[in-house]
Amino acid sequence: MKKSAAVLICCVLCAWAAKAHAQVVPSATRSPVSLSAGGMGSIFQPDYDGIGVAEQSSTPLFGIGTYVDLRVRHWIQFEAEGRWLRFNQFENIYEDNYLVGPKVPIHETRRFRPYAKALIGYGKMNFQYNYAYGHFTDIALGGGVDMPIGHRLSLRAADFEYQIWPNWINGSVKPYGASVGVAYRIF
């Protein structure tokens, strides 16, 4: 009887240890590298209302865009985005942006992933009545919140940018705006 009880206890302990080991996920199984691509809708104040002077526009621009996020490590992330603000034009004035730069996570939780970003590239502006257009240096500072909504999908719940076009015609323009979007994690 004592032998049977000892064998039974030994079997239970071995089974319990095997089951406990199966619940542990090794830390090196998932690569820290990930790539996501998504689309977004934007609303921007173009900071130009015509006649060659930087001033707040009476009409905001609406547009669509795309973005790609590359995560190399937790603190090493990059974002590239293209935005075409072509809807709700006032006198045929519109802006396009092509930007790339670092993205820094602030404090990630399971449901929220806030971030800050500093992007640089160029912006294209079409002037009133298609009179002229130009390409200008574009520096964008911003941030936002991404929210995972599935295994591979995430919602860009809010993304804000303040842009500086320092070498604009008569000084600089400072467009600003917000975007929302959805991204798919490729790997």
N, C-alpha and C positions, 0 to 999 in steps of 0.2 A: 504494500500500500504506500509506503514512504517513497519507494522508487518510482512508482507511477505518478505520485504527486510531484516529485522533483522533475521528472521528465516532462510532465504537463506544464509546469511553471517555466521550465527552460524553453519549451516550444512556444509558449505564449510570449515570453520576453523576446525571443528571436523574431517572431512574426511582428511584434510591436516595433522592434528596432528596424526591421526591413521596411515597414510601412512609414515610419517616421523619416527614414532616409529618402523615400520616394517623394516626400513633400518638399524637400529642399531643392531650390532651383540654383544651379551653379551660376556664379556671377559672370562668368566669361562666355556664356552661350550666345548672347545677343551683341551684335556689333554696334558701337556707338554711332556709326555713320548712317545717316538717313537722308533721303532726298524726297521732297514733296513739291508738287506743282498744283497751282490753283488758278481760279478766276475770281474777279472782283468787280463790283460796281462802285463808282465814286461820285462824290459831289465836291466841287472845288470853287473857291473864290479866286478868280484869275489875277486879281490886283492890276487889271488893265481895262479901261473903259473906252479906249479909242483916243484919237488925236495925239498920240505919241507921248503921253504922260502917264506915269504909274499912279494909279488911284483905284480905290475900291470900286469894283464893277457893280452895276445895278442888277446884273443877271449872273447867277452862279452857273457854272458849267457842269454837266453830267457826263459820265463816260464809263467805259469798260476797260478792264485791264487784266493782266496775267502776272503771276509771280511764281518764283521758284525759291525754295528754301533748302540750303545744304547745311546739314549739321554734321560736323566732323567730330567734335567732342561736346560735352555739356556747355563749356564756355567758348567754344570756337564754332560760330555759326555765321553763315552768309546769306544774303537775300539779293535777288535780282528781280526787277519789276519793270513792266512796260505799261503805260496808261495812255489811253486815247480819249481825251475830253472833247468830244465832238457834238454833244447834244445840248440843246437850249442855247445856241449861239446868239450873241448880240452883234449885229453887223458883220457876220462871218468871222468873228474872233474865236479862235480855239487854241488849245495847248495839248502837246504830247510830251510824255516824260519817259526816259530810258535811264534807269538808275541801278547801281550795284553797290554793295558795301556790307560792313559787319552788322550783325544782329546779336544783341546780348539778352539772355533770359534774366528776368528780375527775381522772381520767386515762384517756381512752378509747384502746382499741386496736381492732384489727379484730374480736376475739372477745369482748372484755369492755368494758362501759360502766358503771363504778361511778359512783355519784352520792350526793349528800346532799340532804336536803329539809327545809323548815320550812313546815308547813301550819297553817292556822287555820280554824275553822268551828264547828260545834256537834255535840255528841253527845247522843243520846237514851238514857236508861236506863229500863228497866222494872223496878220493884222487886218483891220477893218476893210470890208468890201474886197477882200483878196488883193489889196494893193501891194502887199509884200509879205514875206515870211523870213524868219531867221532862226538859227540854231544858237543856243546860249548855254553856258555852263550852268548846271543845276545842282545845288546842294540841298539835301533833304534831311531834316532831323525829325524823328517821330517815335511813335510807340503804339502799342495796342495789346490786344488779348486774343489768343487762339484758344479754342475749346475743343478737345477731342469729342467726336460724336460717334465713334465706332472704332473698329480695329485699324482701319486705314484712312478714315475721313476725319477732317477737323474743320471747324467753323471759325473763320476769322470774324469774331463778333464785333470788333472795333479796331480800326487802324487810323491813326491821325498823323498828318505830316504838315510840317511848316517848311516851305521851300524858300531858298534864296537864290536868285539869278543875279549874281554880282556884276556881270559884264553886259548888262542890258543896255539899250540905246542911250538913255539919259540918266544913267545911274544903275538902279537895281529894282526889280520887282520881287514881291514876296507873296506868292500864292500859298494858300493853305486849304486843307480839306480833310475829308474823312472817307473811308472805304469799308465795305463789308464783303466777305467772300467765303468760298469753300475750297479746300485743298485735298488732294489725294496723295497719300504716302506711297511712293513707288517702291522704295526699299528702305 
